[in-house]
Amino acid sequence: VGRFEFNGEPHVLSDPIDWLTNPSRDIEWHILLHKFYYAVGFSLAWQRERDERAVQRWSQLIDGWIAQTPAGFIAADVTGRRVQNWIYSLHGLLLDTQHPAPIDATFLRRMLHSIHDQTEFLCANLTPKRNHRTLELLAIFLAGVVFPEFERAAAWRELALRETLANVRADLLPDGVHCELSTDYHHLAVRNWLQVRRLAADNGYAVPREFDRALEAALEFSLHV
C-alpha cells in the first residue's frame, strides 16, 4: 500500500497521500499519479478476484484526492484523463460485472459530485487546440453519455460533439494527416475521436457526416503507415 511506480521510478507515498506534493523531480511522475490510470486496475482486481480490499483502496484514493485537490490542479488535460479513468473504473466495478462491488453510497455521491465538478471545469477551461483538447472533449462527452441524469449532461454532449468536429477540422490536413505531422500524435488524436464516435453510435447520438469522412481519411493514412 502506498507504493507507486511511473516511468520506472518507484516511490512510497504517505497514507493518506499528500496529493499536492510531488515526490519526484519529474513533473510527469506527478501527472501520472493524478491521471488515475491505476483506478481501472482496482476494478479489474474486483472482477477477477472479488478482492474487497481493492475496492476499499480505490475509494480511499479517490476520496483522499477529492478532499485535498483544487479544481484543475496541474492542467486541464490531467483532469480529462482522470475523469475518464474514474468513469471506466466505476463502470468496471458496478456495470461491467455480474457481481457489483460493495461501494458505500455516501462515497459514491461524493465521487459523482466530483465528476460533475471536474467536467464543468473542463467545459470552462478547455485547452485551446490540438491533442489535449481532444481528450478533454472525450471526457466531457463520456460524462454526458454515462450520466444522462445529470442536469448538465445534454449540454456536455452538445458542447463535446460540436467542439470535437471543430477540433477535427482544425487539426486534420486535406489529405487526412494530423497537422503536427507526427504519426504518434496522429494516432493519439484519432483514438480519442474514434472513442467519441463509438460512444455516440452505441448510445444513439447522431454525428455529422463530415465527422465520419474526416475519420475515414485519417484512418486511411493510419492504414498505410
C-alpha atoms as a printed R data frame, in Angstrom:
    type eleno elety resid chain resno       x       y       z
1   ATOM     1    CA   VAL     A     1   0.000   0.000   0.000
2   ATOM     2    CA   GLY     A     2   1.306   3.426  -0.928
3   ATOM     3    CA   ARG     A     3   3.896   2.266  -3.470
4   ATOM     4    CA   PHE     A     4   3.528   3.822  -6.905
5   ATOM     5    CA   GLU     A     5   5.817   3.383  -9.879
6   ATOM     6    CA   PHE     A     6   5.620   5.514 -13.004
7   ATOM     7    CA   ASN     A     7   8.175   5.725 -15.808
8   ATOM     8    CA   GLY     A     8  10.322   3.178 -13.979
9   ATOM     9    CA   GLU     A     9  10.587   5.374 -10.870
10  ATOM    10    CA   PRO     A    10   9.036   3.953  -7.656
11  ATOM    11    CA   HIS     A    11   8.030   5.982  -4.597
12  ATOM    12    CA   VAL     A    12   6.299   5.003  -1.362
13  ATOM    13    CA   LEU     A    13   3.804   7.728  -0.510
14  ATOM    14    CA   SER     A    14   2.354   8.668   2.857
15  ATOM    15    CA   ASP     A    15  -1.018   7.318   3.937
16  ATOM    16    CA   PRO     A    16  -3.125   9.332   3.406
17  ATOM    17    CA   ILE     A    17  -1.351  10.614   0.306
18  ATOM    18    CA   ASP     A    18  -0.246  14.222   0.072
19  ATOM    19    CA   TRP     A    19  -1.683  14.779  -3.381
20  ATOM    20    CA   LEU     A    20  -0.267  18.274  -3.780
21  ATOM    21    CA   THR     A    21   3.390  17.309  -3.300
22  ATOM    22    CA   ASN     A    22   5.465  15.646  -5.999
23  ATOM    23    CA   PRO     A    23   7.978  13.141  -4.550
24  ATOM    24    CA   SER     A    24   9.847  13.123  -7.860
25  ATOM    25    CA   ARG     A    25  11.893  15.749  -9.671
26  ATOM    26    CA   ASP     A    26   9.934  14.741 -12.778
27  ATOM    27    CA   ILE     A    27   6.627  16.588 -13.249
28  ATOM    28    CA   GLU     A    28   5.436  13.730 -15.468
29  ATOM    29    CA   TRP     A    29   5.528  11.428 -12.418
30  ATOM    30    CA   HIS     A    30   3.081  13.676 -10.580
31  ATOM    31    CA   ILE     A    31   0.924  13.968 -13.677
32  ATOM    32    CA   LEU     A    32   0.591  10.180 -13.909
33  ATOM    33    CA   LEU     A    33  -0.318   9.964 -10.224
34  ATOM    34    CA   HIS     A    34  -3.147  12.430 -10.792
35  ATOM    35    CA   LYS     A    35  -4.409  10.817 -14.001
36  ATOM    36    CA   PHE     A    36  -5.507   7.707 -12.028
37  ATOM    37    CA   TYR     A    37  -4.853   5.086 -14.713
38  ATOM    38    CA   TYR     A    38  -4.430   2.640 -11.835
39  ATOM    39    CA   ALA     A    39  -8.072   3.124 -10.835
40  ATOM    40    CA   VAL     A    40  -9.054   0.765 -13.642
41  ATOM    41    CA   GLY     A    41  -6.667  -1.838 -12.220
42  ATOM    42    CA   PHE     A    42  -8.654  -1.902  -8.981
43  ATOM    43    CA   SER     A    43 -11.845  -2.624 -10.922
44  ATOM    44    CA   LEU     A    44 -10.076  -5.469 -12.758
45  ATOM    45    CA   ALA     A    45  -8.921  -6.894  -9.412
46  ATOM    46    CA   TRP     A    46 -12.533  -6.915  -8.272
47  ATOM    47    CA   GLN     A    47 -13.748  -8.597 -11.449
48  ATOM    48    CA   ARG     A    48 -11.067 -11.294 -11.369
49  ATOM    49    CA   GLU     A    49 -10.698 -11.980  -7.647
50  ATOM    50    CA   ARG     A    50 -13.648 -10.313  -5.847
51  ATOM    51    CA   ASP     A    51 -10.993  -8.529  -3.800
52  ATOM    52    CA   GLU     A    52 -12.846  -6.148  -1.475
53  ATOM    53    CA   ARG     A    53  -9.524  -4.663  -0.375
54  ATOM    54    CA   ALA     A    54  -9.073  -3.382  -3.923
55  ATOM    55    CA   VAL     A    55 -12.486  -1.698  -3.776
56  ATOM    56    CA   GLN     A    56 -11.672  -0.125  -0.416
57  ATOM    57    CA   ARG     A    57  -8.306   1.157  -1.634
58  ATOM    58    CA   TRP     A    58  -9.901   2.513  -4.808
59  ATOM    59    CA   SER     A    59 -12.427   4.504  -2.802
60  ATOM    60    CA   GLN     A    60  -9.798   5.683  -0.283
61  ATOM    61    CA   LEU     A    61  -7.579   7.068  -3.031
62  ATOM    62    CA   ILE     A    62 -10.438   8.845  -4.777
63  ATOM    63    CA   ASP     A    63 -11.833  10.203  -1.510
64  ATOM    64    CA   GLY     A    64  -8.391  11.446  -0.483
65  ATOM    65    CA   TRP     A    65  -7.927  13.160  -3.818
66  ATOM    66    CA   ILE     A    66 -11.348  14.844  -3.555
67  ATOM    67    CA   ALA     A    67 -10.606  16.125  -0.054
68  ATOM    68    CA   GLN     A    68  -7.303  17.767  -0.983
69  ATOM    69    CA   THR     A    69  -7.089  18.717  -4.624
70  ATOM    70    CA   PRO     A    70  -8.325  22.011  -6.111
71  ATOM    71    CA   ALA     A    71 -10.042  22.113  -9.486
72  ATOM    72    CA   GLY     A    72  -7.703  21.981 -12.450
73  ATOM    73    CA   PHE     A    73  -4.635  21.059 -10.430
74  ATOM    74    CA   ILE     A    74  -1.616  20.704 -12.771
75  ATOM    75    CA   ALA     A    75  -3.500  21.047 -16.091
76  ATOM    76    CA   ALA     A    76  -6.880  20.585 -17.778
77  ATOM    77    CA   ASP     A    77  -5.761  17.553 -19.771
78  ATOM    78    CA   VAL     A    78  -4.848  15.813 -16.496
79  ATOM    79    CA   THR     A    79  -8.418  16.439 -15.355
80  ATOM    80    CA   GLY     A    80  -9.671  14.971 -18.620
81  ATOM    81    CA   ARG     A    81  -7.772  11.711 -18.221
82  ATOM    82    CA   ARG     A    82  -8.758  11.417 -14.550
83  ATOM    83    CA   VAL     A    83 -12.459  11.853 -15.342
84  ATOM    84    CA   GLN     A    84 -12.178   9.128 -17.970
85  ATOM    85    CA   ASN     A    85 -10.352   6.723 -15.665
86  ATOM    86    CA   TRP     A    86 -12.726   7.300 -12.748
87  ATOM    87    CA   ILE     A    87 -15.685   6.567 -15.040
88  ATOM    88    CA   TYR     A    88 -14.029   3.490 -16.567
89  ATOM    89    CA   SER     A    89 -13.221   2.126 -13.111
90  ATOM    90    CA   LEU     A    90 -16.722   2.811 -11.810
91  ATOM    91    CA   HIS     A    91 -18.162   1.045 -14.842
92  ATOM    92    CA   GLY     A    92 -15.938  -1.959 -14.177
93  ATOM    93    CA   LEU     A    93 -16.973  -2.133 -10.523
94  ATOM    94    CA   LEU     A    94 -20.715  -1.686 -10.952
95  ATOM    95    CA   LEU     A    95 -21.851  -2.336 -14.522
96  ATOM    96    CA   ASP     A    96 -19.361  -4.483 -16.413
97  ATOM    97    CA   THR     A    97 -19.557  -7.343 -13.933
98  ATOM    98    CA   GLN     A    98 -22.074  -9.948 -12.750
99  ATOM    99    CA   HIS     A    99 -21.159  -9.079  -9.159
100 ATOM   100    CA   PRO     A   100 -21.342  -5.324  -8.463
101 ATOM   101    CA   ALA     A   101 -18.769  -4.171  -5.931
102 ATOM   102    CA   PRO     A   102 -19.842  -3.110  -2.413
103 ATOM   103    CA   ILE     A   103 -19.421   0.660  -2.781
104 ATOM   104    CA   ASP     A   104 -20.537   2.924   0.040
105 ATOM   105    CA   ALA     A   105 -23.437   5.109  -1.118
106 ATOM   106    CA   THR     A   106 -22.207   8.270   0.600
107 ATOM   107    CA   PHE     A   107 -18.793   7.859  -1.023
108 ATOM   108    CA   LEU     A   108 -20.430   7.280  -4.398
109 ATOM   109    CA   ARG     A   109 -22.347  10.527  -4.008
110 ATOM   110    CA   ARG     A   110 -19.094  12.395  -3.285
111 ATOM   111    CA   MET     A   111 -17.457  10.806  -6.316
112 ATOM   112    CA   LEU     A   112 -20.338  11.725  -8.622
113 ATOM   113    CA   HIS     A   113 -20.337  15.302  -7.332
114 ATOM   114    CA   SER     A   114 -16.617  15.470  -8.057
115 ATOM   115    CA   ILE     A   115 -17.001  14.053 -11.572
116 ATOM   116    CA   HIS     A   116 -19.690  16.665 -12.189
117 ATOM   117    CA   ASP     A   117 -17.485  19.499 -10.909
118 ATOM   118    CA   GLN     A   118 -14.428  18.320 -12.831
119 ATOM   119    CA   THR     A   119 -16.456  18.060 -16.028
120 ATOM   120    CA   GLU     A   120 -17.789  21.560 -15.520
121 ATOM   121    CA   PHE     A   121 -14.200  22.742 -15.004
122 ATOM   122    CA   LEU     A   122 -13.217  21.168 -18.315
123 ATOM   123    CA   CYS     A   123 -16.075  22.878 -20.141
124 ATOM   124    CA   ALA     A   124 -14.853  26.245 -18.905
125 ATOM   125    CA   ASN     A   125 -11.111  25.603 -19.294
126 ATOM   126    CA   LEU     A   126 -10.574  23.625 -22.484
127 ATOM   127    CA   THR     A   127  -7.074  23.645 -23.911
128 ATOM   128    CA   PRO     A   128  -7.262  25.993 -26.926
129 ATOM   129    CA   LYS     A   129  -6.249  23.427 -29.543
130 ATOM   130    CA   ARG     A   130  -4.568  20.159 -30.510
131 ATOM   131    CA   ASN     A   131  -4.347  16.807 -28.761
132 ATOM   132    CA   HIS     A   132  -5.007  17.767 -25.165
133 ATOM   133    CA   ARG     A   133  -8.254  19.325 -26.317
134 ATOM   134    CA   THR     A   134  -9.301  16.059 -27.982
135 ATOM   135    CA   LEU     A   135  -9.023  14.066 -24.760
136 ATOM   136    CA   GLU     A   136 -10.714  16.784 -22.704
137 ATOM   137    CA   LEU     A   137 -13.682  16.766 -25.095
138 ATOM   138    CA   LEU     A   138 -13.783  12.969 -24.932
139 ATOM   139    CA   ALA     A   139 -14.018  13.175 -21.124
140 ATOM   140    CA   ILE     A   140 -16.873  15.689 -21.343
141 ATOM   141    CA   PHE     A   141 -18.776  13.565 -23.847
142 ATOM   142    CA   LEU     A   142 -18.176  10.403 -21.821
143 ATOM   143    CA   ALA     A   143 -19.575  12.023 -18.677
144 ATOM   144    CA   GLY     A   144 -22.598  13.288 -20.598
145 ATOM   145    CA   VAL     A   145 -23.299   9.833 -22.028
146 ATOM   146    CA   VAL     A   146 -22.689   7.768 -18.878
147 ATOM   147    CA   PHE     A   147 -24.614  10.095 -16.553
148 ATOM   148    CA   PRO     A   148 -27.648  11.277 -18.544
149 ATOM   149    CA   GLU     A   149 -29.404  12.003 -15.262
150 ATOM   150    CA   PHE     A   150 -27.046  14.921 -14.599
151 ATOM   151    CA   GLU     A   151 -28.794  18.209 -15.277
152 ATOM   152    CA   ARG     A   152 -25.937  19.373 -17.498
153 ATOM   153    CA   ALA     A   153 -25.485  16.087 -19.389
154 ATOM   154    CA   ALA     A   154 -27.193  17.203 -22.613
155 ATOM   155    CA   ALA     A   155 -25.202  20.450 -22.651
156 ATOM   156    CA   TRP     A   156 -21.976  18.482 -22.145
157 ATOM   157    CA   ARG     A   157 -22.774  16.178 -25.056
158 ATOM   158    CA   GLU     A   158 -23.697  19.076 -27.345
159 ATOM   159    CA   LEU     A   159 -20.540  21.002 -26.472
160 ATOM   160    CA   ALA     A   160 -18.288  17.965 -26.875
161 ATOM   161    CA   LEU     A   161 -19.684  16.940 -30.267
162 ATOM   162    CA   ARG     A   162 -19.631  20.483 -31.637
163 ATOM   163    CA   GLU     A   163 -16.105  21.200 -30.463
164 ATOM   164    CA   THR     A   164 -14.787  17.775 -31.448
165 ATOM   165    CA   LEU     A   165 -15.889  18.435 -35.025
166 ATOM   166    CA   ALA     A   166 -14.183  21.838 -34.869
167 ATOM   167    CA   ASN     A   167 -11.100  20.110 -33.477
168 ATOM   168    CA   VAL     A   168 -11.090  17.656 -36.402
169 ATOM   169    CA   ARG     A   169 -11.478  20.481 -38.919
170 ATOM   170    CA   ALA     A   170  -8.594  22.411 -37.388
171 ATOM   171    CA   ASP     A   171  -6.169  19.539 -36.886
172 ATOM   172    CA   LEU     A   172  -6.511  17.366 -39.991
173 ATOM   173    CA   LEU     A   173  -4.935  18.472 -43.250
174 ATOM   174    CA   PRO     A   174  -6.863  17.932 -46.527
175 ATOM   175    CA   ASP     A   175  -5.149  14.549 -47.015
176 ATOM   176    CA   GLY     A   176  -6.316  13.307 -43.596
177 ATOM   177    CA   VAL     A   177  -2.947  13.653 -41.867
178 ATOM   178    CA   HIS     A   178  -2.691  15.344 -38.473
179 ATOM   179    CA   CYS     A   179  -1.244  18.836 -38.759
180 ATOM   180    CA   GLU     A   180   1.661  18.147 -36.377
181 ATOM   181    CA   LEU     A   181   2.996  15.608 -38.905
182 ATOM   182    CA   SER     A   182   3.779  13.077 -36.189
183 ATOM   183    CA   THR     A   183   2.407   9.560 -36.566
184 ATOM   184    CA   ASP     A   184   2.253   9.240 -32.770
185 ATOM   185    CA   TYR     A   185   0.148  12.381 -32.337
186 ATOM   186    CA   HIS     A   186  -1.921  11.434 -35.365
187 ATOM   187    CA   HIS     A   187  -2.907   8.142 -33.777
188 ATOM   188    CA   LEU     A   188  -3.429   9.696 -30.347
189 ATOM   189    CA   ALA     A   189  -5.913  12.191 -31.775
190 ATOM   190    CA   VAL     A   190  -7.643   9.591 -33.959
191 ATOM   191    CA   ARG     A   191  -8.012   7.247 -30.989
192 ATOM   192    CA   ASN     A   192  -9.768   9.961 -28.970
193 ATOM   193    CA   TRP     A   193 -12.014  10.930 -31.877
194 ATOM   194    CA   LEU     A   194 -12.926   7.292 -32.508
195 ATOM   195    CA   GLN     A   195 -13.923   6.862 -28.871
196 ATOM   196    CA   VAL     A   196 -16.262   9.845 -29.172
197 ATOM   197    CA   ARG     A   197 -17.666   8.350 -32.399
198 ATOM   198    CA   ARG     A   198 -18.196   4.929 -30.843
199 ATOM   199    CA   LEU     A   199 -19.867   6.374 -27.736
200 ATOM   200    CA   ALA     A   200 -22.217   8.345 -29.983
201 ATOM   201    CA   ALA     A   201 -23.043   5.303 -32.112
202 ATOM   202    CA   ASP     A   202 -23.585   2.973 -29.160
203 ATOM   203    CA   ASN     A   203 -25.898   5.416 -27.418
204 ATOM   204    CA   GLY     A   204 -27.932   6.804 -30.303
205 ATOM   205    CA   TYR     A   205 -26.390  10.263 -30.704
206 ATOM   206    CA   ALA     A   206 -26.084  11.488 -34.284
207 ATOM   207    CA   VAL     A   207 -22.846  12.954 -35.630
208 ATOM   208    CA   PRO     A   208 -22.382  14.933 -38.846
209 ATOM   209    CA   ARG     A   209 -21.330  13.013 -41.942
210 ATOM   210    CA   GLU     A   210 -18.368  15.396 -42.165
211 ATOM   211    CA   PHE     A   211 -17.015  13.862 -38.959
212 ATOM   212    CA   ASP     A   212 -17.108  10.370 -40.454
213 ATOM   213    CA   ARG     A   213 -15.489  11.484 -43.709
214 ATOM   214    CA   ALA     A   214 -12.634  13.097 -41.786
215 ATOM   215    CA   LEU     A   215 -12.132   9.993 -39.651
216 ATOM   216    CA   GLU     A   216 -12.113   7.800 -42.763
217 ATOM   217    CA   ALA     A   217  -9.358   9.938 -44.293
218 ATOM   218    CA   ALA     A   218  -7.361   9.842 -41.065
219 ATOM   219    CA   LEU     A   219  -7.743   6.064 -40.842
220 ATOM   220    CA   GLU     A   220  -6.660   5.676 -44.454
221 ATOM   221    CA   PHE     A   221  -3.357   7.319 -43.524
222 ATOM   222    CA   SER     A   222  -3.099   5.098 -40.430
223 ATOM   223    CA   LEU     A   223  -3.655   2.023 -42.587
224 ATOM   224    CA   HIS     A   224  -0.761   2.890 -44.896
225 ATOM   225    CA   VAL     A   225   1.539   3.925 -42.034
